[in-house]
Amino acid sequence: MASIIWDFFGYRSDDQSELAATAIKNEFCPYIETTCEKTFNDRTIAGVCSVKPMTSGPVICCPIRLYADGYKVLRDVSDFAFMPDLPLVPGKEALVYAKQHMTECVAVFGQRWGGELRLPQKDGRRSYFVDWILARISRQGELVEFVAVEVQTIDTTGTYRNGYEALKTSHTIEKTTAGLNWENVSKRILPQLIYKGQVLQREALCKKGLFFICPAPVFERVTDRLGGQQGLSRYPLQPASLTFLAYDYSNKTDDLVEGRSVALRQMASHSTTVYKVQEAFNNVTLPQENVYQQAILKALGC
């Protein structure tokens, strides 16, 4: 599959502004306001936020790209699960904040915020860790409830190294052999969501379940694998909930200007249950019988 790099160090790859050039030169990520963390195998900083297959739109391949606008995706989850406009506070500071301001707040545990929670491991592995925990804290400093959040984009196949070199050295766009590893939807993403959703259902204070944040094309592939959105009945939020929030690049003219990171917009929101997802995942569509026999006979020239 051929593709181009579409979003590079936080700016469109065809953005010729001084801001874009400076971000490339300094290898700077505007979303975490520090050096980009995406690297090649040799540890060279890659800076690739998204790739665009030649036959479709761009697809975000770096999870940090979803944290644009000051982690707006986490605010969206908080508004959805709890109530609008609760302040998000780094986890370790939340109790002091709630008591000092006499207001409810949301304690955020995750990378670069309150730190990851120290959970016991299962079979020596971090098999049920999630990317984020958002915990609602009362004005008296009590834990009221919490939700878990997973953030996934999509891995790439092939390589975009030549495209990286062209953008880094001369700010020109070259076609690459990078593709998108859609097989991971079935092999990794869905099994993880099902397992973690079942773990969270056993938590007394996880009253709204698991939220899954992803690019819109990933959401489309997930629902296709599950037989379409119509097969995933909508349910109100509950402990067994699995809520999909899908984001994509804005196509508004005002959001496609030089020197500005392209805004993201929420494209879909769908709450179902982890058991509906598991049921749909296990309900595979089989081909007609004797397909192997027919292929062998055809190859034999029969």
C-alpha positions in Angstrom: 0.0 0.0 0.0 1.4 3.4 -1.0 0.9 6.4 1.3 2.3 9.8 2.2 3.0 11.4 5.6 0.1 13.8 6.1 0.7 15.2 9.6 4.3 15.8 10.7 5.4 17.2 14.1 1.9 18.5 14.6 1.4 20.3 11.3 0.2 19.3 7.8 3.2 18.0 5.8 2.4 20.6 3.1 2.4 23.5 5.7 5.2 25.9 4.6 4.9 28.2 7.6 7.8 29.2 9.9 6.0 27.5 12.8 5.9 24.2 11.0 9.5 24.5 9.9 10.6 25.3 13.5 8.7 22.3 14.9 10.5 20.0 12.3 13.9 21.5 13.1 13.4 21.2 16.9 11.6 17.8 16.6 8.9 19.4 18.8 5.5 17.9 19.6 2.9 20.7 20.2 0.5 18.4 22.0 2.8 17.5 24.9 4.9 20.6 24.5 8.2 18.7 24.4 10.3 16.6 22.1 8.3 14.1 20.0 8.2 10.6 21.5 7.5 8.7 18.3 10.7 7.0 17.1 12.1 4.6 14.5 13.7 1.4 15.6 17.1 3.1 15.6 15.6 5.7 18.1 15.6 8.5 15.5 12.7 10.8 16.3 10.0 10.2 13.6 7.5 13.0 14.1 4.8 11.2 12.1 1.3 11.9 13.4 -0.7 10.4 10.6 -0.3 8.8 7.2 -2.6 9.1 4.2 -3.1 6.1 1.9 -3.3 7.2 -1.7 -6.9 6.0 -2.0 -8.4 7.4 1.3 -8.1 10.1 3.9 -5.4 10.5 6.5 -5.4 8.1 9.5 -3.8 9.1 12.8 -1.1 6.6 13.8 0.3 8.4 16.9 -1.9 8.3 20.1 -0.5 11.6 21.3 -2.0 13.3 18.3 -5.4 12.6 19.9 -4.4 14.8 22.9 -4.7 18.0 20.9 -6.3 21.1 22.4 -5.0 20.4 25.9 -6.3 16.8 26.1 -9.7 17.7 25.0 -10.6 14.0 24.6 -10.3 13.5 28.3 -12.6 16.5 28.9 -15.1 15.0 26.5 -15.1 11.7 28.5 -15.5 13.6 31.8 -18.4 15.6 30.4 -20.0 12.4 29.1 -19.5 10.3 32.2 -19.9 12.7 35.0 -21.1 16.3 34.4 -20.0 19.1 32.2 -17.1 21.4 33.0 -15.7 19.6 36.1 -12.0 20.7 36.4 -9.4 18.0 35.5 -6.7 17.9 38.1 -3.5 15.7 38.2 -4.4 12.8 40.3 -2.1 13.4 43.3 -3.3 17.0 43.6 -7.0 16.3 43.4 -7.9 15.9 47.1 -6.2 19.2 48.0 -7.8 20.9 45.1 -11.3 19.7 46.0 -11.0 20.7 49.6 -9.4 24.1 49.0 -11.9 25.1 46.3 -14.9 23.4 47.8 -15.8 22.0 44.5 -16.0 18.6 42.8 -13.2 17.8 40.4 -11.8 14.9 38.3 -8.5 13.3 39.4 -6.6 12.3 36.2 -4.2 9.4 36.4 -2.1 8.8 33.3 1.1 9.6 31.7 2.3 13.2 32.2 -0.6 13.8 34.6 -1.1 12.0 37.9 1.1 9.1 36.9 0.0 5.6 36.3 -1.8 3.7 39.1 0.2 0.9 40.7 -2.0 -2.1 40.0 -1.1 -5.8 40.8 0.1 -7.7 37.8 -1.6 -10.8 36.4 0.8 -13.6 35.5 3.7 -11.1 35.7 2.1 -8.9 32.9 0.4 -5.6 32.8 -2.6 -7.2 31.1 -5.4 -5.0 32.6 -3.7 -1.7 32.8 -5.5 1.1 31.1 -4.2 4.4 29.6 -6.2 6.7 31.8 -8.3 6.7 35.0 -10.7 9.6 35.5 -11.9 9.7 39.1 -14.7 12.0 40.3 -13.9 13.6 43.7 -16.5 15.2 45.9 -16.0 18.7 47.4 -15.2 16.9 50.7 -12.4 15.0 49.0 -14.1 11.6 48.7 -13.9 9.2 45.8 -17.4 9.1 44.2 -16.8 7.0 41.1 -14.4 6.5 38.2 -14.1 5.5 34.6 -11.3 4.0 32.6 -10.1 5.2 29.2 -8.1 3.4 26.5 -6.6 5.4 23.6 -5.6 3.6 20.5 -4.6 4.6 17.0 -3.3 2.1 14.4 0.1 0.6 13.7 1.8 0.9 10.3 3.3 -1.7 8.1 6.1 -1.1 5.5 8.1 2.1 6.1 7.7 5.9 5.8 11.4 6.5 6.4 12.0 8.0 2.9 9.0 10.3 3.4 10.5 11.3 6.8 13.9 12.1 5.2 12.3 14.2 2.5 10.3 16.3 4.9 13.1 16.6 7.4 15.8 17.7 4.9 13.9 19.6 2.2 10.3 19.8 3.5 9.0 18.0 0.4 6.5 15.1 0.3 7.4 11.7 -1.1 5.3 8.6 -1.5 6.1 5.8 0.9 5.4 2.1 1.3 3.7 2.6 4.7 0.4 0.8 5.1 -2.0 0.4 8.0 -2.1 -2.8 10.1 -5.9 -3.3 10.2 -5.3 -6.9 11.4 -4.6 -5.5 14.9 -8.3 -4.6 15.2 -9.1 -8.3 15.6 -5.9 -9.6 17.0 -5.2 -7.0 19.7 -7.6 -4.1 20.1 -10.9 -5.9 20.4 -9.7 -8.8 22.7 -8.1 -6.2 25.0 -11.3 -4.1 25.2 -13.4 -7.2 26.0 -11.0 -8.4 28.7 -10.5 -5.0 30.4 -14.2 -4.2 30.2 -15.0 -7.4 32.1 -12.4 -6.6 34.7 -13.8 -3.1 35.2 -17.3 -4.4 35.6 -16.3 -6.0 38.9 -15.2 -2.6 40.3 -17.9 -1.2 42.7 -17.1 2.4 41.8 -16.6 2.0 38.1 -20.2 2.9 37.3 -19.8 4.0 33.7 -17.4 1.3 32.4 -14.7 1.7 29.8 -14.2 4.5 27.2 -12.4 3.8 24.0 -10.9 6.8 22.1 -9.7 6.2 18.6 -9.5 7.7 15.1 -12.7 7.5 13.1 -11.3 5.0 10.5 -10.3 2.7 13.4 -13.8 2.9 14.8 -15.2 2.1 11.4 -13.0 -1.0 11.1 -13.9 -2.1 14.6 -17.6 -1.8 13.9 -17.2 -3.5 10.5 -15.5 -6.4 12.3 -18.4 -6.6 14.7 -21.0 -6.7 12.0 -21.8 -3.0 11.9 -23.1 -0.5 14.4 -26.6 -1.8 14.0 -25.5 -5.0 15.6 -24.2 -3.2 18.7 -27.3 -2.1 20.5 -27.1 1.2 22.3 -27.3 1.1 26.1 -27.2 3.8 28.8 -24.0 4.1 30.8 -23.6 1.3 33.3 -20.7 -0.8 34.9 -20.6 -3.1 31.8 -20.5 -0.1 29.3 -18.0 0.1 26.5 -18.3 3.6 24.9 -16.6 4.4 21.7 -15.5 8.0 21.0 -14.1 8.5 17.5 -12.2 11.5 16.2 -11.0 12.7 12.9 -9.4 15.8 11.3 -11.7 18.8 10.8 -12.3 19.6 7.1 -13.5 23.2 7.8 -11.6 25.8 5.8 -10.9 27.8 8.9 -9.1 24.8 10.4 -6.8 24.2 7.3 -4.6 27.3 7.5 -0.8 27.6 7.5 0.9 27.7 10.8 -1.9 26.0 12.7 -2.3 22.4 13.8 -5.5 20.9 12.2 -8.3 20.7 14.8 -9.9 17.3 15.6 -13.6 16.8 15.8 -15.7 14.1 17.4 -17.2 12.0 14.6 -19.0 9.3 16.6 -20.2 8.4 20.0 -21.6 4.9 20.7 -22.3 3.3 24.1 -23.0 -0.4 24.2 -21.9 -3.2 26.6 -18.8 -5.3 26.7 -21.0 -8.4 26.4 -22.6 -7.2 23.2 -19.1 -6.5 21.8 -17.9 -10.0 22.9 -21.0 -11.6 21.3 -20.5 -9.8 18.0 -16.8 -10.5 18.1 -17.4 -14.3 18.5 -20.1 -14.3 15.9 -17.9 -14.8 12.9 -19.2 -15.1 9.4 -18.0 -18.3 7.8 -17.6 -18.9 4.1 -19.5 -21.6 2.2 -18.5 -25.2 2.9 -15.8 -26.9 0.9 -13.9 -23.8 -0.1 -10.6 -25.6 0.4 -11.7 -28.5 -1.6 -12.8 -26.3 -4.5 -9.5 -24.4 -4.4 -7.5 -27.6 -4.5 -9.5 -29.0 -7.4 -9.0 -25.7 -9.3 -5.3 -25.8 -8.7 -5.1 -29.4 -9.9 -6.9 -28.4 -13.1 -9.9 -30.6 -12.4 
